[in-house]
Amino acid sequence: MKSIARGSLGALMACVAAAVAAPSAVAAPHVPVVVPLDPLEQAVPLEAPTVSAAAPLPVPSAPEVPRYEEGKVLPTGIVPRVPLTSELPGARAGVPLPHPLSDEEVGTVHLASPDTDVMAATPGADIAAPLTAPAAGTDGLPGLARPEAGVLLPELRATPRTVLGFDQ
């Protein structure tokens, strides 16, 4: 094997190893959000609070499969709902508490929200044709039915929590 082929094979193996390791790092993608509160210190004679958070990036999953039911021309869930999963990243806020009679700080109050799994689903549609499947004894002709249309509601499930703390 030539050295160029060995180098290409090594690069390919490195790419495959990186691709295999990447999903664990990208399992819960989020975008950091910076809240600039430093200008408050010029307007108010107190130390500005700190706020750190992140915005989740929802990851779409496979949509629900339309299901055929006996006696219907069109499948149920013809416009499927698409499930989205993400992790709602934790948020933290800290406010320093000044002593009322001196320039010292008493401590810091922390408000934290731990990471939470979020599951959602987009809206979908269900449409029924104004025709039924051909019935026996009708010469193979479809029957008439009421046209029906429905909206499958969106869904959002999460269990966020908040923790309050104080340290000196």
NORLIN-V278925 format. One record per residue. N is the residue number from 1. RES is the residue in three letters. PHI is phi in radians with two decimals (* if undefined). PSI is psi in whole degrees, -180 to 180 (* if undefined). OMEGA is omega in whole degrees, 0 to 359 (* if undefined). Layout:
# NORLIN-V278925
n=N res=RES phi=PHI psi=PSI omega=OMEGA
n=N res=RES phi=PHI psi=PSI omega=OMEGA
This chain:
# NORLIN-V278925
n=1 res=MET phi=* psi=136 omega=180
n=2 res=LYS phi=-1.31 psi=159 omega=181
n=3 res=SER phi=-1.17 psi=-30 omega=178
n=4 res=ILE phi=-1.17 psi=-42 omega=179
n=5 res=ALA phi=-1.14 psi=-39 omega=178
n=6 res=ARG phi=-1.13 psi=-41 omega=179
n=7 res=GLY phi=-1.13 psi=-41 omega=178
n=8 res=SER phi=-1.14 psi=-40 omega=179
n=9 res=LEU phi=-1.14 psi=-40 omega=178
n=10 res=GLY phi=-1.13 psi=-41 omega=178
n=11 res=ALA phi=-1.15 psi=-40 omega=178
n=12 res=LEU phi=-1.10 psi=-44 omega=179
n=13 res=MET phi=-1.13 psi=-37 omega=178
n=14 res=ALA phi=-1.14 psi=-40 omega=178
n=15 res=CYS phi=-1.15 psi=-42 omega=179
n=16 res=VAL phi=-1.12 psi=-43 omega=179
n=17 res=ALA phi=-1.11 psi=-40 omega=178
n=18 res=ALA phi=-1.17 psi=-38 omega=180
n=19 res=ALA phi=-1.18 psi=-35 omega=179
n=20 res=VAL phi=-1.24 psi=-37 omega=181
n=21 res=ALA phi=-1.38 psi=-21 omega=185
n=22 res=ALA phi=-1.16 psi=-41 omega=183
n=23 res=PRO phi=-1.01 psi=-31 omega=179
n=24 res=SER phi=-1.20 psi=-32 omega=179
n=25 res=ALA phi=-1.40 psi=-24 omega=184
n=26 res=VAL phi=-1.82 psi=11 omega=184
n=27 res=ALA phi=-1.05 psi=-38 omega=180
n=28 res=ALA phi=-2.24 psi=80 omega=182
n=29 res=PRO phi=-1.30 psi=139 omega=172
n=30 res=HIS phi=-2.60 psi=159 omega=181
n=31 res=VAL phi=-1.90 psi=124 omega=179
n=32 res=PRO phi=-1.15 psi=141 omega=179
n=33 res=VAL phi=-2.04 psi=123 omega=179
n=34 res=VAL phi=-1.77 psi=125 omega=179
n=35 res=VAL phi=-1.85 psi=103 omega=182
n=36 res=PRO phi=-1.38 psi=105 omega=179
n=37 res=LEU phi=-1.93 psi=6 omega=181
n=38 res=ASP phi=-1.07 psi=-35 omega=178
n=39 res=PRO phi=-1.09 psi=-17 omega=177
n=40 res=LEU phi=-1.10 psi=-30 omega=182
n=41 res=GLU phi=-1.11 psi=-26 omega=178
n=42 res=GLN phi=-1.37 psi=-31 omega=181
n=43 res=ALA phi=-1.51 psi=-35 omega=183
n=44 res=VAL phi=-2.09 psi=134 omega=183
n=45 res=PRO phi=-1.35 psi=44 omega=178
n=46 res=LEU phi=-2.24 psi=160 omega=176
n=47 res=GLU phi=-1.27 psi=136 omega=183
n=48 res=ALA phi=-1.22 psi=144 omega=176
n=49 res=PRO phi=-1.24 psi=161 omega=177
n=50 res=THR phi=-1.90 psi=137 omega=179
n=51 res=VAL phi=-2.33 psi=125 omega=175
n=52 res=SER phi=-2.25 psi=134 omega=181
n=53 res=ALA phi=-2.67 psi=-179 omega=177
n=54 res=ALA phi=-2.65 psi=153 omega=177
n=55 res=ALA phi=-1.81 psi=133 omega=181
n=56 res=PRO phi=-1.31 psi=152 omega=172
n=57 res=LEU phi=-1.95 psi=108 omega=182
n=58 res=PRO phi=-1.17 psi=142 omega=180
n=59 res=VAL phi=-1.93 psi=117 omega=180
n=60 res=PRO phi=-1.27 psi=144 omega=176
n=61 res=SER phi=-1.85 psi=-176 omega=179
n=62 res=ALA phi=-1.17 psi=135 omega=179
n=63 res=PRO phi=-1.20 psi=159 omega=177
n=64 res=GLU phi=-1.14 psi=144 omega=182
n=65 res=VAL phi=-1.51 psi=132 omega=174
n=66 res=PRO phi=-1.06 psi=142 omega=183
n=67 res=ARG phi=-1.98 psi=135 omega=176
n=68 res=TYR phi=-1.54 psi=135 omega=178
n=69 res=GLU phi=-2.09 psi=148 omega=182
n=70 res=GLU phi=-1.14 psi=133 omega=179
n=71 res=GLY phi=1.61 psi=-4 omega=179
n=72 res=LYS phi=-1.95 psi=143 omega=180
n=73 res=VAL phi=-1.42 psi=-43 omega=180
n=74 res=LEU phi=-1.75 psi=152 omega=179
n=75 res=PRO phi=-1.27 psi=157 omega=175
n=76 res=THR phi=-1.36 psi=136 omega=183
n=77 res=GLY phi=1.30 psi=47 omega=185
n=78 res=ILE phi=-1.14 psi=-33 omega=170
n=79 res=VAL phi=-1.86 psi=100 omega=189
n=80 res=PRO phi=-1.29 psi=156 omega=172
n=81 res=ARG phi=-1.41 psi=141 omega=179
n=82 res=VAL phi=-1.86 psi=117 omega=178
n=83 res=PRO phi=-1.32 psi=141 omega=178
n=84 res=LEU phi=-2.16 psi=136 omega=176
n=85 res=THR phi=-2.20 psi=150 omega=178
n=86 res=SER phi=-2.86 psi=175 omega=173
n=87 res=GLU phi=-2.06 psi=122 omega=176
n=88 res=LEU phi=-1.34 psi=109 omega=185
n=89 res=PRO phi=-1.17 psi=155 omega=180
n=90 res=GLY phi=-1.19 psi=154 omega=177
n=91 res=ALA phi=-2.20 psi=147 omega=181
n=92 res=ARG phi=-2.37 psi=140 omega=176
n=93 res=ALA phi=-2.38 psi=138 omega=179
n=94 res=GLY phi=-2.33 psi=130 omega=180
n=95 res=VAL phi=-2.14 psi=118 omega=176
n=96 res=PRO phi=-1.26 psi=137 omega=179
n=97 res=LEU phi=-1.82 psi=115 omega=178
n=98 res=PRO phi=-1.38 psi=151 omega=175
n=99 res=HIS phi=-1.26 psi=135 omega=184
n=100 res=PRO phi=-1.20 psi=-21 omega=184
n=101 res=LEU phi=-1.91 psi=-5 omega=180
n=102 res=SER phi=-2.50 psi=-179 omega=180
n=103 res=ASP phi=-1.55 psi=5 omega=181
n=104 res=GLU phi=-1.43 psi=160 omega=175
n=105 res=GLU phi=-1.69 psi=139 omega=178
n=106 res=VAL phi=-1.37 psi=-40 omega=181
n=107 res=GLY phi=2.96 psi=-162 omega=181
n=108 res=THR phi=-2.32 psi=133 omega=175
n=109 res=VAL phi=-1.65 psi=128 omega=180
n=110 res=HIS phi=-1.98 psi=136 omega=173
n=111 res=LEU phi=-2.12 psi=121 omega=185
n=112 res=ALA phi=-2.26 psi=145 omega=175
n=113 res=SER phi=-2.17 psi=113 omega=182
n=114 res=PRO phi=-1.23 psi=167 omega=178
n=115 res=ASP phi=-1.04 psi=143 omega=181
n=116 res=THR phi=-2.40 psi=137 omega=174
n=117 res=ASP phi=-1.33 psi=137 omega=179
n=118 res=VAL phi=-2.14 psi=131 omega=176
n=119 res=MET phi=-2.16 psi=131 omega=181
n=120 res=ALA phi=-2.41 psi=166 omega=175
n=121 res=ALA phi=-2.52 psi=138 omega=179
n=122 res=THR phi=-1.28 psi=161 omega=176
n=123 res=PRO phi=-1.20 psi=157 omega=178
n=124 res=GLY phi=-2.34 psi=-177 omega=180
n=125 res=ALA phi=-2.40 psi=148 omega=177
n=126 res=ASP phi=-2.24 psi=122 omega=183
n=127 res=ILE phi=-2.20 psi=134 omega=176
n=128 res=ALA phi=-2.00 psi=131 omega=181
n=129 res=ALA phi=-1.23 psi=155 omega=179
n=130 res=PRO phi=-1.35 psi=13 omega=178
n=131 res=LEU phi=-2.12 psi=150 omega=176
n=132 res=THR phi=-1.84 psi=170 omega=176
n=133 res=ALA phi=-1.18 psi=150 omega=179
n=134 res=PRO phi=-1.03 psi=133 omega=180
n=135 res=ALA phi=-1.69 psi=158 omega=179
n=136 res=ALA phi=-1.19 psi=138 omega=178
n=137 res=GLY phi=1.49 psi=8 omega=179
n=138 res=THR phi=-1.97 psi=23 omega=179
n=139 res=ASP phi=1.03 psi=27 omega=176
n=140 res=GLY phi=1.38 psi=12 omega=180
n=141 res=LEU phi=-1.59 psi=141 omega=178
n=142 res=PRO phi=-1.29 psi=153 omega=175
n=143 res=GLY phi=-1.60 psi=168 omega=179
n=144 res=LEU phi=-1.63 psi=145 omega=178
n=145 res=ALA phi=-2.47 psi=164 omega=176
n=146 res=ARG phi=-1.18 psi=134 omega=173
n=147 res=PRO phi=-1.23 psi=139 omega=181
n=148 res=GLU phi=-2.25 psi=145 omega=175
n=149 res=ALA phi=-2.51 psi=141 omega=180
n=150 res=GLY phi=-2.55 psi=156 omega=178
n=151 res=VAL phi=-1.92 psi=127 omega=174
n=152 res=LEU phi=-1.46 psi=119 omega=188
n=153 res=LEU phi=-1.17 psi=149 omega=174
n=154 res=PRO phi=-1.20 psi=161 omega=184
n=155 res=GLU phi=-2.35 psi=143 omega=176
n=156 res=LEU phi=-2.51 psi=124 omega=179
n=157 res=ARG phi=-2.28 psi=129 omega=176
n=158 res=ALA phi=-2.81 psi=159 omega=177
n=159 res=THR phi=-2.29 psi=74 omega=179
n=160 res=PRO phi=-1.25 psi=150 omega=178
n=161 res=ARG phi=-2.32 psi=161 omega=177
n=162 res=THR phi=-2.34 psi=138 omega=181
n=163 res=VAL phi=-2.15 psi=129 omega=179
n=164 res=LEU phi=-1.86 psi=134 omega=181
n=165 res=GLY phi=-2.50 psi=165 omega=179
n=166 res=PHE phi=-2.48 psi=132 omega=175
n=167 res=ASP phi=-2.35 psi=150 omega=183
n=168 res=GLN phi=-1.77 psi=* omega=*
